[in-house]
Amino acid sequence: MNQMTSLLVLLPFITAAFPQDLKSQLSLNAGFSIPLGDFARQNDSETAGFAQFGFGAGAEYDLLIGDSGVAWSTSFHYITNDYQTEQPFKWIDDFQLEDTGAYSNFAFLTGLKYQRDIGDNFALFGLGQLGINLAHGPFFGGYIVEENDLHLVEVEMGDASASSFGCGVGFIANRTTTVSFRYFSLGSPLFSSTAHYTVGDERRAVDIEWKQPISMFLLTVGYTIHFND
């Protein structure tokens, strides 16, 4: 984790060390997130994430190293997936879950990209990146029913971070339209919070905590701008 953070902090200085006349490109993109594995699981497992089909948007800056096709690639991705479940709420007894929020992931990644031109107006690329994911857990809202009374309970899960990895392939058509298909493993952030509620005259507190593996496919379409070309 500390090594990844240090790399991201040093990135502007690393980029500045390259000759300033190198070709570069900036891509802005948006698309759909398909949760995988434990993140998408819908059962009573400790790591079931109940994540739904989601949305992602981001930006990627590539510094092309000569005519080799290799680029130093740095990206930011915001990805959100709703939390939805019909399973009993496993942290609080007799709790009726009425409302849920979404997972929010902010992934900062950097690594290498290889891009190969196929003619004048088409290019293929593949990339691999490492970095850090800053994740925010979902909101839970509902009621505890006791002695025919409803007791409101609301809890917002906290923020957590984890080392992350991403890889993918894609193409650039007409030098501007970018389509990519990526796999993200955004680590296993530890979400934790405390639910406070009152039953009768008794004030109660329940700690909610779990480590959530997060992985997904991301399909995006974007627009690419070229510099020093």
C-alpha positions, -999 to +999 in steps of 0.1 A: +000+000+000+027+025+010+047+016-021+017+022-044+010+056-027+046+066-031+046+057-068+015+079-074+031+108-055+062+105-075+044+101-108+044+139-118+082+140-113+087+108-133+067+122-161+086+155-161+118+136-165+108+125-201+115+149-230+087+174-234+084+169-271+072+133-268+038+124-283+010+120-258-028+115-257-056+120-233-087+098-233-120+106-216-144+077-212-176+063-197-192+029-197-207+000-178-194-020-149-201-057-145-193-070-110-175-104-107-168-130-081-174-122-044-184-087-053-214-099-073-222-129-050-258-130-037-258-154-007-250-155+030-213-157+025-191-134+046-177-118+015-209-116-006-210-081-021-245-080-036-232-055-062-253-048-092-246-038-128-230-003-125-215+027-142-180+040-147-162+071-160-126+082-161-096+097-178-063+083-190-031+100-200-005+082-222+030+094-228+043+076-259+079+066-258+093+073-293+080+051-321+082+019-301+045+018-294+051+017-257+035+043-234+036+053-198-001+052-190-018+068-160-056+066-153-083+076-129-116+057-128-148+064-108-170+033-107-203+029-088-224-002-082-257-004-063-260-027-033-292-047-035-302-078-016-332-098-003-310-117+022-316-110+060-293-083+074-267-103+091-254-077+116-286-066+134-313-091+146-349-084+135-338-057+111-359-050+081-338-035+054-357-009+034-331+012+016-296+006+004-270+028-013-241+020-036-204+012-036-182+040-049-147+032-061-120+058-070-092+039-087-058+056-094-036+034-116-004+037-135+016+013-157+025+004-193+005+004-225+015-010-259-003+006-289+001-006-325-012+014-355-031-007-381-033+018-409-037+056-406-070+056-387-070+026-365-049+014-335-050-015-311-037-014-276-032-035-245-022-023-210-014-033-174-015-010-144-011-010-107-023+015-081-046+023-053-084+022-049-102+045-025-136+028-018-167+040+000-192+014+013-230+014+008-257+030+029-282+009+049-315+021+061-344+003+077-364-006+108-362-029+139-397-041+148-401-047+185-434-048+205-453-035+174-430-004+173-407+006+144-373+018+153-354+036+125-318+025+119-295+042+094-258+036+089-233+049+063-203+026+058-170+043+059-141+048+035-113+023+030-084+018+006-066-012-010-039-019-036-054-025-071-046-039-105-061-034-139-055-047-174-073-045-207-074-042-244-091-018-268-089+002-300-088+037-313-108+044-345-105+075-366-078+087-341-106+099-317-131+071-308-118+048-281-134+015-271-119-006-243-126-037-223-109-040-189-106-062-159-101-046-125-092-062-092-096-033-068-084-051-037-103-061-005-111-028+014-122-032+050-155-014+055-165-005+090-191+016+108-213+017+139-251+017+138-267+036+167-304+033+174-328+034+203-353+007+214-376+020+241-354+039+266-323+018+257-296+032+235-278+005+214-248+004+192-238-024+168-204-025+150-206-035+113-174-046+096-164-067+067-136-071+041-150-069+006-131-083-024-139-060-054-135-071-090-153-063-122-152-059-160-155-024-174-166-017-209-161+019-220-164+042-250-145+075-251-129+104-269-091+107-274-071+139-279-036+138-293-007+162-284+026+169-302+014+147-331 
